[in-house]
Amino acid sequence: MGGAITILTLIFHAAVRSIRRSHGNAVIGLLMNIFQTVMLVLVFYVMYAILGLRGSAIRGDFMLYIMSGIFMYMTHVKTLGAVAGSEGPTSPMMKHAPMNTIIAIGAAALGALYIQVLSLTTVLYIYHVAFSPITIPDPVGAFAMLLLAWFSGLAIGMVFLAIKPWFPGFTSIGSQIYIRANMIASGKMLVANATPSHILVMFTWNPLFHIIDQARGYLFLNYNPHYSSPTYPVYVALACLMIGLMGEFFTRQHASLSWSAKR
């Protein structure tokens, strides 16, 4: 019990350090993340308006439809980036016992979750008060999908983290390609039930697509997802997590200080 409390305390302090690492002022860091989220929402809103795609959205609050995809996407990719960029076995922080890589990974993931939950809560509250009242039929289910987006980002980030010391250039480029590709491949702009099957097959491989579609089923009373599964992203995330943990363990056994020079 004492060891567990010590580890949780270390994760808490490391998470605070991870949050403050992006910006010295925590409030400014939060405002910057909120600004990124709002800008993405506005870009997609303008895109829908220009392309005339508003009629293809789910019946209900159009802005909530857009924000649901943005929130899930931001949580997923921000967690992936935080975990993939967390401190490895050759970091100077690892010289301070009982600090280890698992604590660093947990701190990075929890820091990303904290920022994203705080950001979406702030954005939704401002929209609810200033623009249009929001009613969510199943907030527990919707938040569960947000946690699943976070967990899948953590798991995929673990895979990138495990191979980063061996192929640092490939990992950096590969993670950026994955993040950029998910701008489209996550299906934020699609309603799965109204999408033709020949187009749908290009998105169903992506666990984030299933998460966003399932989340909209909890957010909108008139939408019942038929072409996505809540269990598929769980299985993919667990598989990636196991691969990432095994890779991280193997990497840690062969850690070399010369890796810092390669980065």
C-alpha distance (Angstrom), angle and dihedral (degrees) to the residues before:
residue distance angle dihedral
M1 . . .
G2 3.80 . .
G3 3.79 91.3 .
A4 3.81 91.6 49.9
I5 3.81 91.3 50.8
T6 3.81 90.3 49.2
I7 3.81 92.0 51.3
L8 3.83 92.7 47.0
T9 3.80 90.1 49.2
L10 3.81 90.3 50.6
I11 3.82 91.1 48.9
F12 3.81 90.1 50.7
H13 3.81 94.1 51.3
A14 3.81 92.1 42.1
A15 3.83 89.4 50.0
V16 3.81 90.3 53.1
R17 3.80 88.9 49.9
S18 3.81 90.4 48.3
I19 3.81 91.6 51.9
R20 3.79 93.6 48.2
R21 3.81 93.1 44.5
S22 3.82 92.6 76.3
H23 3.81 91.0 53.4
G24 3.79 131.8 4.2
N25 3.81 91.2 -134.4
A26 3.82 110.5 61.3
V27 3.82 92.8 -157.3
I28 3.80 92.4 53.0
G29 3.80 89.6 48.0
L30 3.81 90.3 53.2
L31 3.82 92.2 47.0
M32 3.81 90.4 51.0
N33 3.81 90.9 53.3
I34 3.83 90.8 47.6
F35 3.81 89.0 49.8
Q36 3.82 91.0 52.5
T37 3.81 90.8 50.3
V38 3.81 93.8 47.6
M39 3.81 91.7 47.7
L40 3.81 91.6 52.5
V41 3.81 90.3 49.0
L42 3.82 91.2 50.5
V43 3.81 92.6 46.8
F44 3.80 92.0 52.8
Y45 3.81 91.5 43.8
V46 3.82 90.9 54.2
M47 3.81 90.3 44.6
Y48 3.80 91.6 53.7
A49 3.81 90.7 46.8
I50 3.82 94.0 49.6
L51 3.82 95.2 44.4
G52 3.80 92.6 42.5
L53 3.80 93.9 -125.4
R54 3.79 98.4 137.1
G55 3.78 90.6 102.5
S56 3.81 90.5 60.2
A57 3.82 92.6 59.9
I58 3.80 125.0 98.2
R59 3.80 114.9 -83.7
G60 3.78 106.2 -99.4
D61 3.79 136.5 52.8
F62 3.81 105.6 -1.3
M63 3.81 94.7 -158.3
L64 3.81 91.1 51.2
Y65 3.81 87.8 52.5
I66 3.81 90.5 55.2
M67 3.80 94.6 41.6
S68 3.80 92.6 50.8
G69 3.81 91.0 62.6
I70 3.81 93.9 41.5
F71 3.82 94.1 49.8
M72 3.81 93.2 50.1
Y73 3.80 92.2 45.1
M74 3.82 94.3 47.5
T75 3.81 92.6 47.8
H76 3.80 91.7 49.1
V77 3.80 99.0 46.9
K78 3.82 96.4 37.6
T79 3.81 90.2 53.3
L80 3.80 91.3 46.1
G81 3.80 91.0 51.0
A82 3.81 93.0 46.1
V83 3.81 93.8 49.8
A84 3.82 94.5 42.7
G85 3.80 89.3 49.8
S86 3.81 96.7 44.9
E87 3.78 121.2 119.6
G88 3.78 116.3 -78.2
P89 3.82 133.4 -150.5
T90 3.83 93.4 -78.6
S91 3.81 94.6 53.3
P92 3.84 115.2 119.3
M93 3.82 87.9 -123.9
M94 3.82 89.7 67.8
K95 3.81 89.2 67.1
H96 3.80 89.3 70.7
A97 3.82 107.6 82.0
P98 2.99 133.3 -111.4
M99 3.82 87.2 25.3
N100 3.81 114.2 111.4
T101 3.80 139.8 164.3
I102 3.82 94.7 -94.3
I103 3.81 90.2 58.4
A104 3.82 89.8 48.5
I105 3.82 91.1 50.1
G106 3.81 93.1 46.6
A107 3.81 91.1 48.0
A108 3.81 92.8 50.5
A109 3.81 92.2 48.3
L110 3.82 94.5 46.5
G111 3.80 91.2 45.7
A112 3.81 90.5 53.8
L113 3.83 91.6 47.3
Y114 3.80 91.9 49.7
I115 3.81 93.1 51.6
Q116 3.80 93.5 46.1
V117 3.81 95.4 47.4
L118 3.80 91.0 47.5
S119 3.81 91.3 47.5
L120 3.80 96.5 48.9
T121 3.81 91.6 44.4
T122 3.81 90.0 53.0
V123 3.82 94.0 46.2
L124 3.82 93.5 46.6
Y125 3.80 92.0 47.0
I126 3.81 93.1 50.6
Y127 3.82 91.2 46.8
H128 3.82 91.4 46.7
V129 3.81 93.9 49.8
A130 3.80 101.7 35.4
F131 3.81 105.4 32.4
S132 3.80 119.3 12.9
P133 3.83 133.8 -11.3
I134 3.80 113.2 -110.1
T135 3.80 125.0 -142.7
I136 3.82 117.8 -170.9
P137 3.82 114.2 -168.0
D138 3.81 95.1 -156.4
P139 3.84 112.2 18.2
V140 3.82 92.4 167.1
G141 3.80 92.3 57.6
A142 3.81 91.7 44.8
F143 3.81 91.4 51.3
A144 3.81 89.7 47.5
M145 3.81 88.2 57.9
L146 3.81 89.4 50.1
L147 3.81 89.0 53.4
L148 3.80 89.0 48.5
A149 3.82 90.0 52.4
W150 3.81 87.5 51.2
F151 3.80 93.7 47.0
S152 3.81 93.6 48.0
G153 3.82 89.7 49.3
L154 3.81 89.2 51.2
A155 3.82 91.9 49.6
I156 3.82 95.7 48.4
G157 3.80 89.7 43.1
M158 3.81 88.2 55.9
V159 3.81 90.0 58.8
F160 3.81 91.4 52.3
L161 3.81 90.6 45.4
A162 3.82 92.2 52.4
I163 3.80 94.0 53.8
K164 3.83 96.6 37.8
P165 3.85 96.6 90.9
W166 3.81 90.8 50.0
F167 3.82 98.4 42.9
P168 3.82 107.9 15.3
G169 3.81 95.9 164.1
F170 3.80 94.0 47.5
T171 3.81 91.7 46.5
S172 3.79 93.4 52.5
I173 3.79 93.4 47.9
G174 3.81 93.9 40.2
S175 3.80 94.5 52.0
Q176 3.81 91.2 48.2
I177 3.81 91.3 49.3
Y178 3.81 90.2 50.1
I179 3.82 92.2 49.3
R180 3.81 93.6 46.7
A181 3.81 93.2 43.9
N182 3.79 90.5 53.9
M183 3.81 89.5 62.3
I184 3.81 83.7 78.2
A185 3.82 105.6 13.2
S186 3.83 93.6 58.0
G187 3.79 89.4 70.0
K188 3.80 95.7 -130.0
M189 3.81 89.6 150.6
L190 3.80 95.5 47.8
V191 3.78 136.3 82.3
A192 3.80 103.1 -147.9
N193 3.82 94.3 -152.2
A194 3.82 91.0 55.7
T195 3.82 97.5 41.4
P196 3.85 120.2 101.6
S197 3.79 114.0 -112.1
H198 3.83 94.1 -119.1
I199 3.82 88.9 59.8
L200 3.80 95.1 37.9
V201 3.82 92.9 61.6
M202 3.81 89.4 65.1
F203 3.83 90.2 63.2
T204 3.81 107.1 33.1
W205 3.83 92.7 82.3
N206 3.80 89.5 66.2
P207 3.84 115.7 87.1
L208 3.82 90.2 -156.0
F209 3.81 89.6 60.3
H210 3.82 89.9 57.4
I211 3.82 91.6 46.2
I212 3.82 94.0 51.9
D213 3.80 93.1 45.7
Q214 3.81 92.8 48.1
A215 3.82 90.9 46.6
R216 3.81 89.9 56.1
G217 3.78 88.2 54.1
Y218 3.82 88.3 60.8
L219 3.80 94.2 41.0
F220 3.81 98.9 49.2
L221 3.78 125.0 52.8
N222 3.82 93.3 -154.0
Y223 3.80 97.4 51.0
N224 3.78 125.7 84.1
P225 3.85 112.9 175.5
H226 3.81 113.3 -132.6
Y227 3.81 103.1 167.1
S228 3.80 101.5 49.5
S229 3.78 134.0 65.5
P230 3.82 131.0 -144.9
T231 3.81 91.3 -151.7
Y232 3.82 98.6 53.1
P233 3.84 94.6 70.6
V234 3.82 89.2 45.5
Y235 3.81 91.7 55.9
V236 3.81 92.7 44.6
A237 3.82 91.6 47.8
L238 3.81 93.0 48.9
A239 3.80 91.5 48.5
C240 3.83 91.8 49.2
L241 3.80 90.8 45.5
M242 3.80 92.4 53.7
I243 3.82 91.6 46.9
G244 3.80 90.4 47.1
L245 3.81 93.6 48.8
M246 3.79 92.5 48.9
G247 3.80 91.0 46.6
E248 3.80 92.3 47.1
F249 3.82 91.1 49.9
F250 3.81 91.2 49.8
T251 3.81 91.3 46.6
R252 3.79 91.8 49.0
Q253 3.82 90.4 54.0
H254 3.81 90.2 55.7
A255 3.80 98.2 39.4
S256 3.79 115.4 150.8
L257 3.80 129.5 -174.9
S258 3.80 88.8 -136.2
W259 3.83 88.0 73.0
S260 3.78 89.2 75.3
A261 3.80 89.4 62.4
K262 3.83 91.4 51.7
R263 3.79 91.4 55.1
